[in-house]
């Protein structure tokens, strides 16, 4: 692979190790996938744009969509090369959520149920007497949705249960037991248990709306930092067979969701892993045009029907939903 070709400003934003050409697994559509220099485990990867991007709200929406397009491929390559079947995808934007440097980036971290490589403390508001999670008040949800829709310049500010925004592919709802004000779930409408089961366009559209959500939260609830979480696999905390992006603004330091990622100093730089992932990703590029994949796509979820639609209201309290709230959880 060729050496770094980024602008000097981006070179100044990132640690030198991140720009080493031998660490690059993929360079496509303005996006770099890099093996992490201080990994939590074998296969811990960084996904970073070539454009200078200091926060979630400043992401170019086409570029963040490009990240969504490659995520299923990266997950598949990691599964085939590392043997892991559970993964966490994270973006930490801002000091409150522990952004490592001035360039906002995604991480994909393989993990297992018996030996987890990350831990999430959701810090949901709980009733001090019953210790049950507090549910989002309908009146509060209505007011918040009205403010957010106004800031997003949507045609109507009227709320429909917890539903904020939807297209033919995705829906965005306020989470019914939020960790913080503005905690939302963004998810494909097509039932997608696993990144490899999911259409890349669905994940791309989920990410495309994130910068707009961040800007709306900054204007409406004075949020400043953001955390994105996608859990892929029953062994990492995905408790139901449908992919959900959690969008969590920082509005109170006393109630932050805490993402703790371990660091394993015993993991050495592995050129063979990088070469194997490059080969698998190149194979995917060459076969995508014909619709043929030589290796079957797999899901960590067994006996799941993939391809059904998911009605909105799955995460909230929408009375018009035809699907039980209990099916989709964190």
C-alpha positions as CSV (number, residue, x, y, z in Angstrom):
1,X,0.0,0.0,0.0
2,X,1.1,3.5,-0.6
3,X,2.1,5.8,2.2
4,X,-0.1,8.5,3.7
5,X,-1.6,11.0,1.3
6,X,-3.7,13.0,3.7
7,X,-3.6,16.7,4.1
8,X,-1.1,18.1,6.6
9,X,-4.0,19.2,8.8
10,X,-5.2,15.6,9.2
11,X,-1.7,14.4,9.8
12,X,-1.5,16.8,12.7
13,X,-4.8,15.6,14.1
14,X,-3.9,11.9,14.4
15,X,-1.1,9.9,16.1
16,X,1.6,9.0,13.8
17,X,1.0,5.3,14.3
18,X,-2.5,5.6,13.0
19,X,-1.1,6.8,9.6
20,X,1.4,4.0,9.2
21,X,0.7,2.4,5.8
22,X,1.3,-1.2,7.1
23,X,-1.6,-0.7,9.6
24,X,-4.1,0.1,6.9
25,X,-6.7,-2.6,6.2
26,X,-8.9,-0.6,3.8
27,X,-8.7,2.8,2.1
28,X,-12.0,3.5,0.2
29,X,-14.3,6.5,-0.4
30,X,-12.4,8.8,1.9
31,X,-12.4,6.3,4.7
32,X,-9.5,4.5,6.4
33,X,-9.7,1.3,8.4
34,X,-6.7,0.8,10.6
35,X,-5.6,-1.8,13.1
36,X,-5.5,-0.1,16.5
37,X,-2.0,0.5,17.8
38,X,-3.1,0.0,21.5
39,X,-5.9,-2.6,21.0
40,X,-8.3,-4.1,23.5
41,X,-7.9,-7.4,21.7
42,X,-6.8,-9.0,18.4
43,X,-8.8,-7.3,15.5
44,X,-9.6,-4.0,17.3
45,X,-10.0,-1.6,14.4
46,X,-10.3,2.2,14.0
47,X,-12.5,3.7,11.2
48,X,-11.5,7.2,10.4
49,X,-12.3,9.7,7.6
50,X,-9.6,11.5,5.6
51,X,-11.5,14.7,6.1
52,X,-10.8,16.6,9.3
53,X,-13.8,15.9,11.5
54,X,-13.6,17.2,15.1
55,X,-17.1,16.1,16.3
56,X,-20.2,14.2,15.3
57,X,-22.2,17.2,14.3
58,X,-19.3,18.2,11.9
59,X,-19.3,14.9,10.0
60,X,-19.9,15.2,6.3
61,X,-23.1,13.2,5.8
62,X,-21.9,11.4,2.7
63,X,-18.7,10.4,4.4
64,X,-20.4,9.0,7.5
65,X,-22.7,7.1,5.2
66,X,-19.7,5.6,3.5
67,X,-18.6,4.3,6.9
68,X,-22.0,2.6,7.1
69,X,-21.5,1.0,3.7
70,X,-18.3,-0.7,4.7
71,X,-19.2,-1.8,8.3
72,X,-20.8,-5.1,7.3
73,X,-17.7,-6.0,5.2
74,X,-15.3,-5.1,8.0
75,X,-17.3,-7.2,10.5
76,X,-17.3,-10.2,8.1
77,X,-13.6,-9.9,7.6
78,X,-13.0,-9.7,11.3
79,X,-15.2,-12.7,12.0
80,X,-13.4,-14.8,9.4
81,X,-9.9,-13.9,10.5
82,X,-10.3,-13.7,14.3
83,X,-13.0,-16.2,15.0
84,X,-15.0,-13.7,17.1
85,X,-18.8,-13.6,16.5
86,X,-19.7,-10.6,18.8
87,X,-18.7,-7.0,18.1
88,X,-19.2,-3.5,19.5
89,X,-19.1,-0.4,17.2
90,X,-18.6,2.9,19.0
91,X,-18.1,6.6,18.3
92,X,-17.1,8.9,21.1
93,X,-17.6,12.6,20.3
94,X,-16.3,15.0,22.9
95,X,-14.5,15.1,26.1
96,X,-17.3,13.9,28.3
97,X,-17.4,10.6,26.4
98,X,-13.6,10.2,26.2
99,X,-12.8,11.1,22.6
100,X,-9.1,10.0,22.2
101,X,-7.9,12.9,19.9
102,X,-9.2,15.7,17.8
103,X,-10.3,13.5,15.0
104,X,-13.7,11.9,15.7
105,X,-13.6,8.2,14.7
106,X,-15.4,4.9,15.0
107,X,-14.0,1.8,16.7
108,X,-15.1,-1.8,16.1
109,X,-14.1,-4.1,18.9
110,X,-14.4,-7.9,18.8
111,X,-15.5,-9.5,22.1
112,X,-16.9,-12.6,23.8
113,X,-19.4,-13.2,26.6
114,X,-16.8,-15.1,28.8
115,X,-14.0,-12.6,28.3
116,X,-15.5,-9.2,27.4
117,X,-13.2,-6.6,25.9
118,X,-15.5,-3.6,26.7
119,X,-18.1,-2.8,29.3
120,X,-21.0,-0.3,29.1
121,X,-22.6,1.2,32.2
122,X,-25.9,2.5,30.8
123,X,-26.7,4.5,34.0
124,X,-30.4,4.6,33.2
125,X,-32.5,6.7,35.6
126,X,-34.0,4.4,38.2
127,X,-36.6,4.9,40.9
128,X,-34.7,5.0,44.2
129,X,-37.5,3.1,46.0
130,X,-38.3,0.4,43.4
131,X,-35.0,0.4,41.5
132,X,-37.0,0.0,38.3
133,X,-36.0,2.0,35.3
134,X,-37.9,5.3,34.9
135,X,-40.0,5.3,31.7
136,X,-40.1,8.4,29.4
137,X,-43.1,10.5,30.3
138,X,-45.4,10.9,27.3
139,X,-45.7,14.7,27.8
140,X,-42.0,15.1,28.0
141,X,-41.5,12.9,24.9
142,X,-44.0,15.1,23.0
143,X,-42.3,18.3,24.0
144,X,-38.8,17.0,23.2
145,X,-39.9,15.6,19.8
146,X,-41.5,18.9,18.9
147,X,-38.3,20.8,19.7
148,X,-36.1,18.3,17.8
149,X,-38.3,18.3,14.8
150,X,-38.3,22.0,14.7
151,X,-34.5,22.2,14.9
152,X,-34.3,19.5,12.2
153,X,-36.6,21.7,10.0
154,X,-39.0,18.9,9.4
155,X,-42.4,19.7,7.9
156,X,-44.5,18.8,11.0
157,X,-43.6,19.3,14.7
158,X,-46.4,16.9,15.8
159,X,-45.3,13.9,17.7
160,X,-46.5,10.3,17.0
161,X,-45.7,8.5,20.2
162,X,-41.9,8.3,20.6
163,X,-41.3,8.5,16.8
164,X,-39.0,11.4,15.7
165,X,-38.1,10.6,12.2
166,X,-38.5,7.8,9.6
167,X,-37.8,7.0,6.0
168,X,-38.6,4.0,3.8
169,X,-35.5,2.3,5.3
170,X,-35.0,3.5,8.9
171,X,-36.8,4.9,11.9
172,X,-35.5,7.1,14.8
173,X,-37.3,7.0,18.2
174,X,-36.8,8.3,21.7
175,X,-35.8,5.4,23.9
176,X,-38.5,4.6,26.4
177,X,-36.1,4.1,29.4
178,X,-33.4,6.6,28.5
179,X,-29.9,6.9,29.9
180,X,-30.0,10.6,29.3
181,X,-32.3,13.3,27.9
182,X,-32.4,12.8,24.1
183,X,-31.3,9.1,24.2
184,X,-32.6,7.8,20.8
185,X,-32.6,4.5,18.9
186,X,-32.0,4.5,15.2
187,X,-32.6,1.3,13.4
188,X,-33.4,-0.3,10.0
189,X,-37.0,-1.1,9.3
190,X,-35.9,-4.4,7.7
191,X,-35.3,-7.0,10.5
192,X,-31.5,-7.2,10.8
193,X,-30.2,-9.4,13.5
194,X,-26.5,-9.0,12.5
195,X,-24.4,-6.6,10.4
196,X,-23.9,-9.4,7.9
197,X,-27.6,-9.8,7.6
198,X,-28.2,-6.1,7.2
199,X,-28.3,-4.3,3.9
200,X,-25.3,-1.9,3.8
201,X,-27.6,0.9,2.6
202,X,-29.7,0.6,5.8
203,X,-26.7,1.0,8.0
204,X,-25.5,3.9,5.8
205,X,-28.8,5.7,6.2
206,X,-28.8,5.2,10.0
207,X,-25.5,7.0,10.1
208,X,-26.5,9.6,7.6
209,X,-29.0,11.1,10.0
210,X,-26.6,11.2,13.0
211,X,-25.0,14.6,12.4
212,X,-28.4,16.2,12.0
213,X,-29.6,14.6,15.2
214,X,-26.5,16.0,17.0
215,X,-27.1,19.5,15.7
216,X,-30.7,19.4,16.8
217,X,-29.8,18.2,20.3
218,X,-27.2,21.0,20.6
219,X,-29.9,23.6,19.7
220,X,-32.8,22.1,21.7
221,X,-31.3,20.6,24.9
222,X,-27.8,22.2,25.0
223,X,-26.1,18.9,24.4
224,X,-22.4,19.1,23.6
225,X,-21.0,15.6,23.4
226,X,-22.3,12.3,22.0
227,X,-21.9,8.6,22.1
228,X,-23.0,6.1,19.4
229,X,-23.3,2.5,20.3
230,X,-24.1,-0.5,18.1
231,X,-24.0,-4.0,19.7
232,X,-23.7,-6.9,17.2
233,X,-24.1,-10.3,18.8
234,X,-25.9,-11.9,21.8
235,X,-22.6,-12.3,23.6
236,X,-21.9,-8.5,23.8
237,X,-25.2,-7.2,25.2
238,X,-27.4,-7.2,22.1
239,X,-30.4,-8.7,23.9
240,X,-32.8,-9.0,20.9
241,X,-32.3,-10.0,17.2
242,X,-32.4,-6.6,15.6
243,X,-29.6,-4.0,15.2
244,X,-30.1,-0.8,17.0
245,X,-27.8,2.3,17.0
246,X,-28.0,4.1,20.4
247,X,-27.6,7.8,20.1
248,X,-26.8,9.3,23.5
249,X,-26.2,13.0,24.1
250,X,-24.3,14.4,27.0
251,X,-26.5,16.8,29.0
252,X,-25.5,16.0,32.5
253,X,-22.1,14.8,33.8
254,X,-23.9,13.1,36.7
255,X,-25.7,10.6,34.4
256,X,-23.2,9.8,31.6
257,X,-23.2,6.4,30.0
258,X,-19.7,5.0,30.6
259,X,-17.9,3.0,27.9
260,X,-14.9,1.2,29.3
261,X,-12.6,-0.5,26.8
262,X,-9.8,-2.6,28.2
263,X,-6.3,-2.5,26.8
264,X,-4.3,-5.7,26.2
265,X,-0.6,-4.9,26.1
266,X,0.1,-8.6,25.1
267,X,-1.5,-8.1,21.7
268,X,1.3,-7.7,19.1
269,X,1.2,-6.1,15.7
270,X,-0.1,-8.8,13.3
271,X,0.8,-8.3,9.6
272,X,-0.8,-11.7,8.7
273,X,-4.1,-10.6,10.1
274,X,-4.0,-7.4,8.1
275,X,-3.1,-9.2,4.9
276,X,-5.9,-11.7,5.4
277,X,-8.4,-9.0,6.0
278,X,-7.2,-7.1,2.9
279,X,-7.6,-10.3,0.9
280,X,-11.2,-10.9,2.1
281,X,-12.2,-7.3,1.5
282,X,-10.7,-7.3,-2.0
283,X,-12.6,-10.6,-2.6
284,X,-15.8,-8.9,-1.6
285,X,-15.2,-6.0,-4.0
286,X,-14.5,-8.3,-6.9
287,X,-17.6,-10.4,-6.3
288,X,-20.2,-7.8,-5.3
289,X,-21.0,-6.9,-8.9
290,X,-22.2,-10.5,-9.6
291,X,-24.0,-10.8,-6.3
292,X,-21.9,-13.9,-5.4
293,X,-20.1,-14.3,-2.1
294,X,-17.8,-17.4,-1.9
295,X,-18.2,-17.6,1.9
296,X,-21.7,-17.7,3.3
297,X,-22.8,-14.8,5.4
298,X,-23.4,-15.8,9.0
299,X,-25.3,-14.5,12.0
300,X,-24.5,-15.0,15.7
301,X,-28.2,-15.4,16.1
302,X,-29.5,-18.9,15.4
303,X,-32.9,-19.8,13.8
304,X,-33.8,-16.2,13.0
305,X,-36.0,-15.1,10.1
306,X,-34.2,-12.3,8.3
307,X,-35.9,-9.8,6.0
308,X,-39.1,-9.0,7.8
309,X,-40.1,-5.4,8.5
310,X,-39.9,-3.8,11.9
311,X,-42.7,-1.4,12.8
312,X,-41.8,1.8,14.6
313,X,-42.6,2.0,18.2
314,X,-40.4,-1.0,19.0
315,X,-38.3,0.9,21.5
316,X,-40.8,3.5,22.7
317,X,-44.4,3.6,23.8
318,X,-46.1,4.1,20.5
319,X,-49.6,2.8,20.8
320,X,-49.9,2.4,17.0
321,X,-47.1,-0.2,16.9
322,X,-48.1,-3.7,15.8
323,X,-45.0,-5.2,17.3
324,X,-44.4,-6.0,21.0
325,X,-42.1,-3.5,22.8
326,X,-40.3,-6.4,24.5
327,X,-38.8,-7.7,21.2
328,X,-36.2,-4.9,20.8
329,X,-34.2,-3.9,23.8
330,X,-30.8,-2.6,24.4
